[in-house]
Amino acid sequence: MPEYKVDIEQLRIGVFISLERNWLKHPFLFSRFKITKPEQIRTLREIGITDVICIPEKSDVLPLSLKEASPEHPAPAAPTLESSETKVLWELKKERIARLRERKERDEQCEKQFVKSVTAVKGIMKNVEAGSKEAFEESDKLMRGIAQSLIPNRESAVQLMNTAFGKENAFFHSLNVAVLSMLLAREYGLDADQMRIVGLGGLFHDIGKSRIPKSILNKEAGLTRPELKFIQLHPKYGVDILSQIKMFPPDGLRAVYQHHECIDGTGYPMALKGKDISLAAKIVSIANVYDNHCNRLHAEDSLTPHTALAHMFNVQKDMFERGLLTLFIQCLGVYPPGTLVMLSDGSIGMVVSVNPRDPLHPSLLLYNPDIPKKDALIFDMTDEPGIRIESSIKASQLPSEVYAYLSPRTRITYYVQESEYKPGRVPKTAP
């Protein structure tokens, strides 16, 4: 049944509506929502809205007919005195707009810190290959800083970064694997120093590839058997490079050497199984495979974050320790940052951050043509428990105007920022 316009006096609980008014000109958080209480209809009257669009397919019931509509409260042509419920809605919206501005400021700071970290990694990689003690100390400092952002007594969110896919892919990959490895280590219960060591293993897991010709690393056609064997030497080369640095932790070296080993014994270079693989290596392996799925050489070949996790859990599950993989999925949520989603009210958004303490309620960048792209609404799902994610969608399925607005990332890159989320927080709602 197609959408159609109805008088607000025809509304009743269960009707799903869309407002034909700019988002900033009404007190509701969304311009599309289901009527759940009489106060919402009264608010529509009070702000001077006389008719709305009914969306039958999302409604529990259809609007009243004109004959059934109550004549007791005709919709006024101009706004009337606001009730306490309407005032509360306006206050909540103002509060959310203020929080949005604060969130954007935090995001900008996180982006700046991420850029600094990537720049640091570039210099670190070049100098560590030469056995530089100073470069190792710089990487150690970087990992300690990230660990301090992740220690259990502070709430931190995994944040999607706005990065380009290009020449610095290797540095993005190294930092991404380090951050995701440390996140998983934190959730597993490791302390800050153990997280630092896991992070070092993640940061340098591929450093041995510096000794493999780029013509082989970047080869798009199928690799010959000798070429594949050559690439599979990179864990050993990595240990050879890092062993020059006497301070490099042994567990970090094991993570570098074993990050391609698999629980079922199908990995390399030693075809180790289960308990013979170090915990740090098991953690780095999961983060590495996930990032490789999300950021393949050609962006169009990459899996979405949601699909990458599903593939790892359903197809590659024998490669990983099941408990760690399950914990990793809990960390990132079923819909990790970078996933495009359809909400239950018909809105389209992109997940931009997930707090491991509440992975079912991520923060989303929402498409809303009433709001300029530069001021786009970031929606914290804990604010509206009635709204849920219905499905993930591919970028190719987006209308051109939605694609341009959300700007889906061709490279999925994460960093860590302290979150305003607090355990046990009860979302504020209007009475």
PyMOL commands that set and color helices and strands:
alter all, ss='L'
color gray80, all
select helices_A, chain A and resi 8-10+23-25+38-46+56-58+84-128+133-150+169-188+192-203+207-211+214-217+225-231+234-242+250-258+274-276+279-294+299-301+305-314+317-319+322-332+373-375+381-383+395-397+400-406
alter helices_A, ss='H'
color red, helices_A
select strands_A, chain A and resi 4-7+16-18+32-34+51-54+156-160+340-343+348-354+363-366+378-380+389-393+414-418
alter strands_A, ss='S'
color yellow, strands_A
deselect
rebuild
show_as cartoon
